[in-house]
C-alpha cells in the first residue's frame, strides 16, 4: 500500500527536477545569438568600433579587425554606414563599443549593413517606366493584386511612387555586440564557409 501513496511524490519530485533542469538551461543559454544565414550571406564581415552621437549610433565606424573581406585590407580605416543610426536595441545596438558588423555592397557601391536573409515569403518585382517597386514579404495574392493592379493600369498611385523603391516589409538588420560568446559563434560560422 505504500507504493501507490509514494507514486505522486515520486512524480512530483521528477517534475520539479525537470523544471529545475529547464531553469538551468535558460540561465546557461547564450544571451546573444549570431544569425548564421546573415553572416554566410554577407560578403564582408568586420569588427568595428561604433561611437555614439546624440543617443544614436554614429554612422562613421572604425575598422578594428577584419573577419572576412576580400576587398577591405586596411585595419583602422573609417567607413560610413548610413543604416547604423537607425538601429535600436531590437537590432542589436546597445550603445558605444565594438560590434560584429556584417556588410554588403549597396546599389551605389557604398558599404551598408547586410540584412538577415529572408527564408520564406514571396517576392514580386514590378518595373514601371518611372521606377521600380519591390514587394517583399508574406503577403496574400489578394493584397498583391490590390496594390499592383492600379500601378499596372497607370492610375494615380504610380505618380506617388515614381522614382522610389518601396519596401512594404522592414529589412531585418542586425549587429552583434562583441563579447566572448558572439566572437566564438562568428568564428565558427565564418570558418564553415
C-alpha positions as CSV (number, residue, x, y, z in Angstrom):
1,X,0.0,0.0,0.0
2,X,2.9,2.4,0.5
3,X,3.9,2.3,-3.2
4,X,0.6,3.8,-4.5
5,X,0.9,6.6,-1.9
6,X,4.6,7.2,-2.9
7,X,3.8,7.4,-6.6
8,X,2.6,11.0,-6.6
9,X,5.5,12.1,-4.5
10,X,8.0,10.5,-6.9
11,X,6.3,12.0,-9.9
12,X,6.2,15.4,-8.2
13,X,9.9,15.2,-7.5
14,X,10.6,14.2,-11.1
15,X,8.5,17.2,-12.3
16,X,10.4,19.6,-10.0
17,X,13.7,18.2,-11.2
18,X,12.6,18.7,-14.8
19,X,11.6,22.3,-14.1
20,X,15.0,22.9,-12.4
21,X,16.8,21.5,-15.4
22,X,14.8,23.8,-17.7
23,X,15.6,26.7,-15.5
24,X,19.3,25.8,-15.7
25,X,19.1,25.7,-19.5
26,X,17.6,29.2,-19.6
27,X,20.3,30.6,-17.3
28,X,23.2,28.9,-19.2
29,X,22.0,29.8,-22.7
30,X,23.9,32.5,-24.6
31,X,22.2,35.9,-24.5
32,X,23.3,36.9,-27.9
33,X,22.8,34.6,-30.8
34,X,24.5,35.4,-34.1
35,X,22.5,34.8,-37.2
36,X,24.2,32.1,-39.3
37,X,22.4,33.0,-42.5
38,X,23.3,36.6,-42.2
39,X,27.0,36.0,-41.7
40,X,27.1,33.4,-44.5
41,X,25.3,35.7,-46.9
42,X,27.3,38.8,-46.1
43,X,30.3,39.2,-48.4
44,X,32.2,41.3,-45.8
45,X,32.3,40.9,-42.0
46,X,34.3,43.1,-39.7
47,X,34.6,44.1,-36.1
48,X,34.0,47.8,-35.9
49,X,34.3,50.5,-33.2
50,X,30.9,52.2,-33.1
51,X,30.6,55.6,-31.3
52,X,27.5,57.3,-30.1
53,X,26.2,60.6,-31.5
54,X,23.2,62.2,-29.7
55,X,22.0,58.9,-28.3
56,X,22.2,57.1,-31.6
57,X,25.0,55.1,-33.3
58,X,27.4,57.3,-35.3
59,X,27.5,56.4,-39.0
60,X,31.3,56.6,-39.1
61,X,32.8,53.3,-38.0
62,X,36.4,52.5,-37.4
63,X,37.5,49.0,-38.6
64,X,39.2,47.2,-35.7
65,X,39.5,43.8,-37.2
66,X,38.6,42.1,-40.5
67,X,36.9,38.7,-40.1
68,X,36.1,38.1,-43.7
69,X,36.5,40.7,-46.5
70,X,38.1,40.1,-49.9
71,X,38.1,43.8,-50.7
72,X,38.9,45.6,-47.5
73,X,42.5,45.2,-46.3
74,X,43.2,48.2,-44.0
75,X,42.5,47.9,-40.3
76,X,41.9,51.3,-38.8
77,X,40.2,52.6,-41.9
78,X,36.9,54.5,-41.3
79,X,33.8,53.6,-43.2
80,X,30.4,55.3,-43.4
81,X,27.3,53.2,-42.7
82,X,24.1,55.2,-43.3
83,X,21.9,52.4,-41.8
84,X,23.7,52.4,-38.4
85,X,22.0,55.5,-36.8
86,X,18.6,53.9,-37.5
87,X,19.2,50.8,-35.4
88,X,17.7,50.4,-31.9
89,X,18.1,47.8,-29.2
90,X,15.9,45.3,-31.1
91,X,18.5,45.4,-33.9
92,X,21.4,44.7,-31.5
93,X,22.6,48.2,-30.8
94,X,23.4,48.7,-27.1
95,X,25.5,51.8,-27.0
96,X,29.1,52.6,-28.0
97,X,31.5,49.8,-28.2
98,X,32.8,47.1,-30.6
99,X,30.4,45.2,-32.8
100,X,30.4,42.4,-35.3
101,X,29.2,44.1,-38.5
102,X,28.1,42.0,-41.5
103,X,28.3,44.2,-44.5
104,X,27.3,44.2,-48.2
105,X,27.9,46.4,-51.1
106,X,24.9,48.6,-51.8
107,X,23.5,49.6,-55.2
108,X,25.6,52.7,-55.3
109,X,28.8,50.8,-54.5
110,X,28.9,52.0,-50.9
111,X,29.1,49.6,-48.0
112,X,25.9,49.0,-46.0
113,X,24.8,46.6,-43.3
114,X,23.8,43.2,-44.6
115,X,20.3,42.2,-43.9
116,X,19.3,38.8,-42.4
117,X,18.2,36.9,-45.5
118,X,14.5,36.0,-45.8
119,X,14.0,32.3,-45.7
120,X,10.3,32.3,-46.6
121,X,7.9,34.6,-48.4
122,X,7.0,35.7,-51.9
123,X,8.8,38.4,-53.7
124,X,7.2,40.3,-56.6
125,X,9.0,42.9,-58.7
126,X,7.2,45.2,-61.0
127,X,9.1,47.6,-63.3
128,X,7.3,50.8,-64.1
129,X,8.5,53.4,-66.5
130,X,9.3,55.8,-63.6
131,X,11.0,53.4,-61.2
132,X,10.9,50.0,-59.5
133,X,8.5,48.7,-56.9
134,X,9.6,45.8,-54.8
135,X,7.1,44.0,-52.6
136,X,8.8,41.7,-50.1
137,X,7.1,39.6,-47.5
138,X,4.4,37.1,-46.8
139,X,1.5,38.9,-48.5
140,X,-1.6,37.3,-49.8
141,X,-2.2,37.3,-53.5
142,X,-5.3,39.5,-53.0
143,X,-3.1,42.1,-51.3
144,X,-0.5,42.0,-54.0
145,X,-3.2,42.3,-56.8
146,X,-4.9,45.2,-55.0
147,X,-1.6,47.1,-54.8
148,X,-0.1,46.1,-58.2
149,X,-3.4,46.5,-60.1
150,X,-3.6,50.3,-60.0
151,X,0.1,50.7,-60.7
152,X,-0.1,48.4,-63.7
153,X,-3.1,50.3,-65.0
154,X,-1.3,53.6,-64.7
155,X,-3.5,55.2,-62.1
156,X,-2.7,57.9,-59.6
157,X,-0.8,55.5,-57.3
158,X,2.1,55.4,-59.8
159,X,2.7,59.1,-59.6
160,X,3.2,58.9,-55.9
161,X,5.7,56.1,-56.2
162,X,7.7,57.5,-59.2
163,X,11.4,57.1,-58.7
164,X,11.2,55.4,-55.4
165,X,12.0,51.9,-54.1
166,X,9.1,51.0,-51.8
167,X,9.6,48.2,-49.2
168,X,6.4,47.1,-47.6
169,X,8.2,44.9,-45.1
170,X,11.1,46.1,-43.0
171,X,14.6,44.8,-43.9
172,X,15.9,43.0,-40.9
173,X,19.2,44.5,-40.0
174,X,21.2,43.0,-37.0
175,X,24.5,43.9,-35.4
176,X,26.2,42.0,-32.6
177,X,27.9,43.5,-29.6
178,X,31.4,41.9,-29.4
179,X,31.9,39.6,-26.4
180,X,33.4,36.1,-26.0
181,X,30.2,34.3,-27.0
182,X,29.5,36.3,-30.1
183,X,33.1,36.1,-31.2
184,X,33.1,32.3,-30.8
185,X,29.9,32.0,-32.8
186,X,31.1,34.3,-35.6
187,X,34.4,32.4,-35.8
188,X,32.6,29.1,-36.0
189,X,30.2,30.4,-38.7
190,X,32.9,32.0,-40.8
191,X,35.2,29.0,-40.6
192,X,32.5,26.9,-42.1
193,X,32.5,29.0,-45.3
